[in-house]
Amino acid sequence: MNTYDIIIVGAGPGGSIAAKNAAEMGLKTVFFERGRKPGEKNSSGCGLGPRMWKDFEIMKELTPEKCPSMRAGAASRNYFVNKEDIVAGYIMARPTESVSYEPAKSWITMNVYRSEFDPWLAEFATDAGAELKTSTLIVDLIKENGKVCGVIDEKGEKYEASIVIGADGVISTVAMKSGLRTKWAQNQVTLVPQYDFQAPPEKIDDIMGDEALGVWWGATFPASYQVFFRDGFHQGLGNWMSWWDKNPLFYLNKVVNLKYYQRLLKILEAKPRELQAHLLPWLDYPYNTYTDGVILIGDAGGFPCPLEAEGIYPAMITGKISAQIAAEAIASGDVSKAVLHKFDEEWQKTSIGEEFEAGYELWNIWKALPFSPKETMSWFVPMIMEVLGGIFDWSQPHALRIRQIASHVKSYMPKATPFIMKYVIPLVAKTFEDDLDKLMDPKKIMTILPKLLELLPQKKRKRGGKEK
Amino acid sequence: MKIELENLTKRILGTGNFISVDRNKCNRCGRCLIICIMNLWRKKDDTIYIVDDYQSKCLECASCYQVCEAGAINFQYPVGGTGVVYEKG
C-alpha cells in the first residue's frame, strides 16, 4: 500500500494546481495522468483568459521557450454565414474602452497547445514536491465503511489517502465510483470534434494580424470556433449529445468547405494536421461536487463556463480551492462531507461563482442561439446582416434604403421578439437584478414595442424643389 | 475539400479492449451510429456492434458511451500510456 495525504486523479490544469498547492502546504501529494505526459490526451480548452494572469502569479512565467505554440491576440472576428452557406458579413472586435485591466486590454486570449501547456503547469507541482505518476489509469476507488479512502490503478496497485480529488475530466471515475453521480445527462455534455491545421507562422501573422479567435456563426451548422496558435489553428464546433442528427463531422466539414473558408486555407497555406474529439460538460450550475473524502474539480465537477465553456481557468480556480479545503480538513482530522461543504462555499465566492449566478440564463441563451442554427441562426444571420449590410448600399436613395431595411427588420420581429422575451430579457434582468426587473417587464415592452415599430414613417415629405 | 481522416491522429498500440456492448441492454436506438465521428459502429440485422479494428481508429471521446441511454455501451479509457496522442490539442 502507498500512503499519501492527498490523491489527485488527473494532471490537467485543475489537477496540477491542486497538486502544487497541496504540496506547498506540506501535504504528501500524488497526482495521476493516464497519458505518458500531461496534456497528450487533451484537445481544445486551448484558450487561456486574461483573468489567469491576474489570479495566478505563475502565468507570468509562461514564455515561448516553455510553450512554443503560444499566441495571443487582441482581435476576434465573428463571421455570419447564411442559409446558403455564404459568409454574409463579419464583425471584428478588440477589447473595448470599458475593459479595466492588463493584460485584458492588450489581448483577449492566449492560445496554447495542451501538449505544451499541461506539462509546463504540472512541473510547478512536481517542483513543489508532489509526485506525478504518468501512464497510470485509475479505475476504481478504495472505500472503507462506504467512505472513499484511496484509489486503485489498472494494474491493481492501491494508493491510500485521506482525501481524493477528482480532476479526471468529463468521464470521471472518481465522480461515478464515489456515487456522486452517474454519467451526465445528454443536455449536460457537448461533443466537440476539431481539426488542427498547420500553417506557416509568418502567413498567420501577415494574414490574421493580431486576430486570435474567429467564431463562425452559421445558419446550417452550430457556431464554430477558430483558434490561432503560432504555427496552426483549430477549427471545431460542438453541441449537446441529443442534438446531432448526422455524424458531427458533417457539420464541421460544412464550415471547412465554405468557399470563404477554402480561400482562407489557401492563402494561409494551411493543411489538416490532426483530428481530435472530446466531450465537454456544459452545465447551468455545478452540483454534487463533494462527498466524504472526495472533491470534484474542473470538468469532472462540471465547472466550464456556462456561456462559452472556458474550462482551464475554472479548473485552476477550483483546483486551488480544493487543495486549501482539503488541507484544512486533513489538519482538523475531519474529511467528512459536512466539512468539505466549504468547497462549494469557497468557489461560489470567486469569479466562477459569479459566472454561475447567471448560469441558467447564459446556458439557455447559448442553447437557443449558436446551438440552434436551423431554428434561430437562420433568421438571426439575415436580420443582423440586413442592418450591417445596409450601411453601404447605394441601390436606392439612402433614406428609402433605411426605410426598406427597417421594414425588413420588422418582418423578423415575429421570430425575434419571442426570442428576446424568452432568452435575452431574462439574462439582462438577471445580470442587473432588481434595477432592470421593473424596466424590462415583458408585458410593458410588448405594449410599447409594436407601437414604436408602427411609428417608423412609411413616407417622407419632399423637401427641396420649392415652387417659384 | 475532402480531408483524409486516416493518419490524422497519432496512436500508441496496446490499448487492449476498452469498448464493449451488452447486447441484452442495447435497445437498437442507433444513437451510437450517428454520434461516432470515426463511424465505427455498425448495424447488421438487428445487432449493433463496433468494428473489429476500432482500437486503431477510435478517438477515445467516449461519445458512444455517453449517448447510450440504455447503458449498453461499456467504456473505460485505454491502458495508461497507450491510445490516442494529441500533439496539437
Interface residues (C-beta under 8 A of the other chain):
Chain A: R34 G35 R36 G39 E40 K41 N42 S43 S44 C46 S69 Y113 R114 S115 T134 S135 T136 L137 V139 D153 E154 V170 I171 K183 W184 Q186 V189 L191 P193 Y195 D196 Q198 F229 G232 M241 W244 D245 K246 N247 P248 L249 N253 V256 N257 Q262 L265 P272 R273 E274 L275 Q276 A277 H278 L279
Chain B: M1 I3 E4 L5 L8 T9 K10 I12 I34 I35 C36 I37 N39 L59 E60 C61 A62 S63 Y65 Q66 V67 E69 F75 Q76 Y77 P78 V79 G80 G81 G83 V84 V85 Y86 E87 K88 G89
